[in-house]
Amino acid sequence: MESTENTISYDHRSKPPKAELTELLVGKSIIEVDIEEKLILLSDGTELTIEPNEAECCDGEFALTVLQGAENAITSVKLKDRFDGKRASRQQDVFELFVYTEGVRHAQKLVEVAGHEGQGYYGSGFRIHVSKP
């Protein structure tokens, strides 16, 4: 059997991918997190590899600052970005992915990527490479 692959992008230029991530995550649980490989393994065998935006210059460089799992089955997805939209600002732009799980009332942060878009030429945010068995 062949696996299927696709990529989900999350940056301030595109519509937040809540529907895609909800379809991908809800009803599953996280069985493994590999920080070194930037990988989340779901209970159905789906692998999510987080790729922060990389730039050739100082602007547009983003880093993975949080990658962690959550116990129990995922029931909902929440996305949050802190992008101030001011090109001259030195405040970090932050993109976050949260999940709600069975039996837990508060959202749990799975992924946080932070950096500075700068002039916007080199991009921002992150991509999630999805590989389904």
C-alpha positions, 0 to 999 in steps of 0.5 A, spaced: 500 500 500 502 506 498 502 512 502 499 519 501 503 526 502 501 533 502 503 539 505 499 544 510 501 551 510 500 556 516 502 563 515 499 570 515 498 571 508 493 565 507 487 563 510 488 559 517 488 551 515 483 550 521 478 545 517 484 541 514 487 540 521 481 539 524 479 533 519 486 531 520 487 531 527 480 530 531 478 523 533 486 521 533 491 521 539 498 523 539 502 517 540 509 520 539 513 526 539 520 527 536 523 534 537 529 532 533 526 530 527 520 535 528 515 530 528 508 528 531 506 521 530 498 520 530 494 513 532 492 512 525 500 512 523 499 519 520 506 523 521 506 530 521 513 533 520 513 541 522 517 545 518 518 552 520 520 557 514 527 558 513 530 564 509 536 566 506 537 572 510 535 575 517 528 576 515 523 571 514 527 566 519 522 562 524 524 557 529 520 551 532 519 553 539 514 548 542 513 541 540 509 537 545 504 531 545 497 531 548 494 525 552 487 523 550 483 523 543 483 530 540 476 533 540 477 540 537 483 544 534 485 552 535 489 556 531 492 563 533 497 567 530 500 573 533 502 577 527 502 585 528 502 586 521 507 592 521 513 591 517 518 595 521 516 592 528 521 588 531 516 584 535 516 577 534 511 574 529 508 567 533 504 562 530 501 556 534 497 550 534 492 548 540 488 542 541 482 540 546 482 533 548 477 528 551 477 530 559 481 536 559 478 543 559 483 547 556 487 547 550 493 544 549 499 547 545 502 542 540 506 547 536 509 554 536 513 557 531 516 564 532 520 569 528 520 575 524 517 576 517 521 583 516 519 586 509 515 579 507 519 577 501 522 571 505 516 568 508 513 567 515 510 561 519 510 554 518 508 548 514 506 541 516 508 535 511 503 530 512 504 523 510 498 518 511 500 510 511 
